Amino acid sequence: MASKTKKTEYIRERKKATSGKKRKAGLRTKGSTKSKKALFGDK
């Protein structure tokens, strides 16, 4: 059986990986680079 410390470390590790899932998925699909319009305005 795993020790309390190992369990806690594992839980924290998984929490860290799963937190912000929607944001991370959005960054993967859309990216974080601003559009040309946002950067230089409409010309």
N, C-alpha and C positions, 0 to 999 in steps of 0.2 A: 504494500500500500504506500502511496505517495505521502511525503511529509506535508505538514501544514504550509511550510514555506514554499515548497514546490507547487502546491495547489494554488496558493495566492499568486505566485509569479506567473503561472500559466494563465490564470484568470485575467490578470492585468495585461498580459501580452495579447490575449484574444480581444480584450476590450479596446485596446489601442488600435488594433488592426481593423476592427469593425466600426469604430466610431468614425463618423464623417463619411460613411459609405456612399451616400447620395452625392456629396460634394466631390469625392474622389472619382466616382463614375462620371460625373458631369465634366470634370477636368479631362478625363480620358477621351470622352467623345467630342466635346466642344473645344477643349483646349483653353488656355488662360490668356492667349494673346489677344489684345484688343483689336477691334476691326480698324480698317483704314479710315473709315468715317469717324470713329471715336478718337483716333489719334490725330488726324489732320483736319478734321472738320469737313463740311460739305463744300466742295469747290467745283 
